[in-house]
Amino acid sequence: FTTGRGTPCGFAGPTFRLSSNSRLAEKKRGWIDFDAGILLKQSSDEALQGFTRQLYDAILDTCNGTYHTRNEENGYYQMGILRDGVTL
């Protein structure tokens, strides 16, 4: 689940949230599970492979129940109904 507008929603199961940039991950530490903005800072193939392995391991840990996502830790288990049109 990418952050979009950075809402702290959760769903019935774990909601693993990726930030698209590091600035957002720093600003929303309590909501973000993984900072994918680090991808832009990788300078070598080895570093990139290490980063992707970290992401893979984090997702596996979530699936295996050894990592609890931010929505689980914060008790966010609701869902918003989206609507078309202007949101004020």
Residue, then its C-alpha position, 0 to 999 in steps of 0.5 A: f500500500t503506497t501512502g498517497r496522501g499519507t492517511p493512517c488507515g488500516f484494514a482487517g489484516p496487516t497493511f504494509r505501507l511503503s513511502s515513495n520518498s524519504r521525506l514523507a517517511e521521516k514526516k510520517r514515522g508512525w504510519i510508514d513501515f518501509d522507506a522506498g525512497i532509499l531506492l533513489k540513493q542506491s549507487s551500486d547494483e550490490a546496494l540495490q540488491g541489498f535494499t530489495r532484500q531488506l524490502y523482501d524480508a520485511i514483507l515476509d516478516t509481516c506475512n509470517g507475523t514476526y513484524h507488526t505493521r504500523n496500522e496494527e501497532n496504532g490500532y488503525y482498523q477502519m476503512g474509508i469509502l472513497r468518492d469521486g469528485v472534489t474533496l474539501 
